[in-house]
């Protein structure tokens, strides 16, 4: 019973504790950062859907106006005379192309909503256990390491028992 323990590595436990604390903070910050990026991507697609729907409406109105101008130009033509409507036809062509572009953008946004949500759901399924571990098990482990460090420091401070010679 007169033997004492050889306690030589309290500093190693302290370094481990500090390393785990840094890891926990980095991991939490990373999870928060990815969560923000997921929200940003979802918000972006949502805004794009609204933007292109409104843009399609505006472009259809411009197409209708261009078609109306072309129709007016044809009505103004004298019987048997040539109609100078090339500018109006070009305006209709450009407006039609812009409507098709907006429709294509809407389809592209719709195409990406589901895969993005699936990827985010998959990410949450994989990241949630890490987040739970950081909040639960890792906290308990840090508490245990802290108690070990304190107990070892108190043990080292004790004076050795008197030896019987």
Phi, psi and omega in degrees: 000345182281004181277149176247153179283147176269097180257104185238354190232039175295323178298324178295321177294320178297318178296319177298315179302311180298321178296319179293320178299315179297318178299315181301314181295317178297316181295317178298315179298321179295316179298318179295318180298314179294321178299319178296320178294323176298314178297319180298317180293318179296315179297320179301311180297322179297315179294322179295321179299314179294315182301310184290331175295316178292320180295320177299318178299313180298317182291325176293323176297317179294323177296316179298320178295318180295319178295322178296317178297320179295317179296317178300317181298321180291325179289332181281347183293142178283146179302130179081354181265159178283141180263127177266079185241020182296323178296319181291320177297319178296320178297320178294318179298313180296315181296321178296317179297321180291325176295315179298321178298314180297320178296321178295320178297318179298317179295321178297315179298314179301321181297327185270344183299309183294311178299324178295313180297322178297316179296320179294316178298319178296317177300313180300321178298324181275327186274335183303315178300323177296314178300318178296319180295320180296324182276329186257281186300318182293322177298316179297318180296320178295320177298319179294316178299319180297316179296323178296316180298314180298315181297318179292321178296320177294321179297318181294327181288337179296143176280144181296147179296152178296140179264143178270119181264000000 
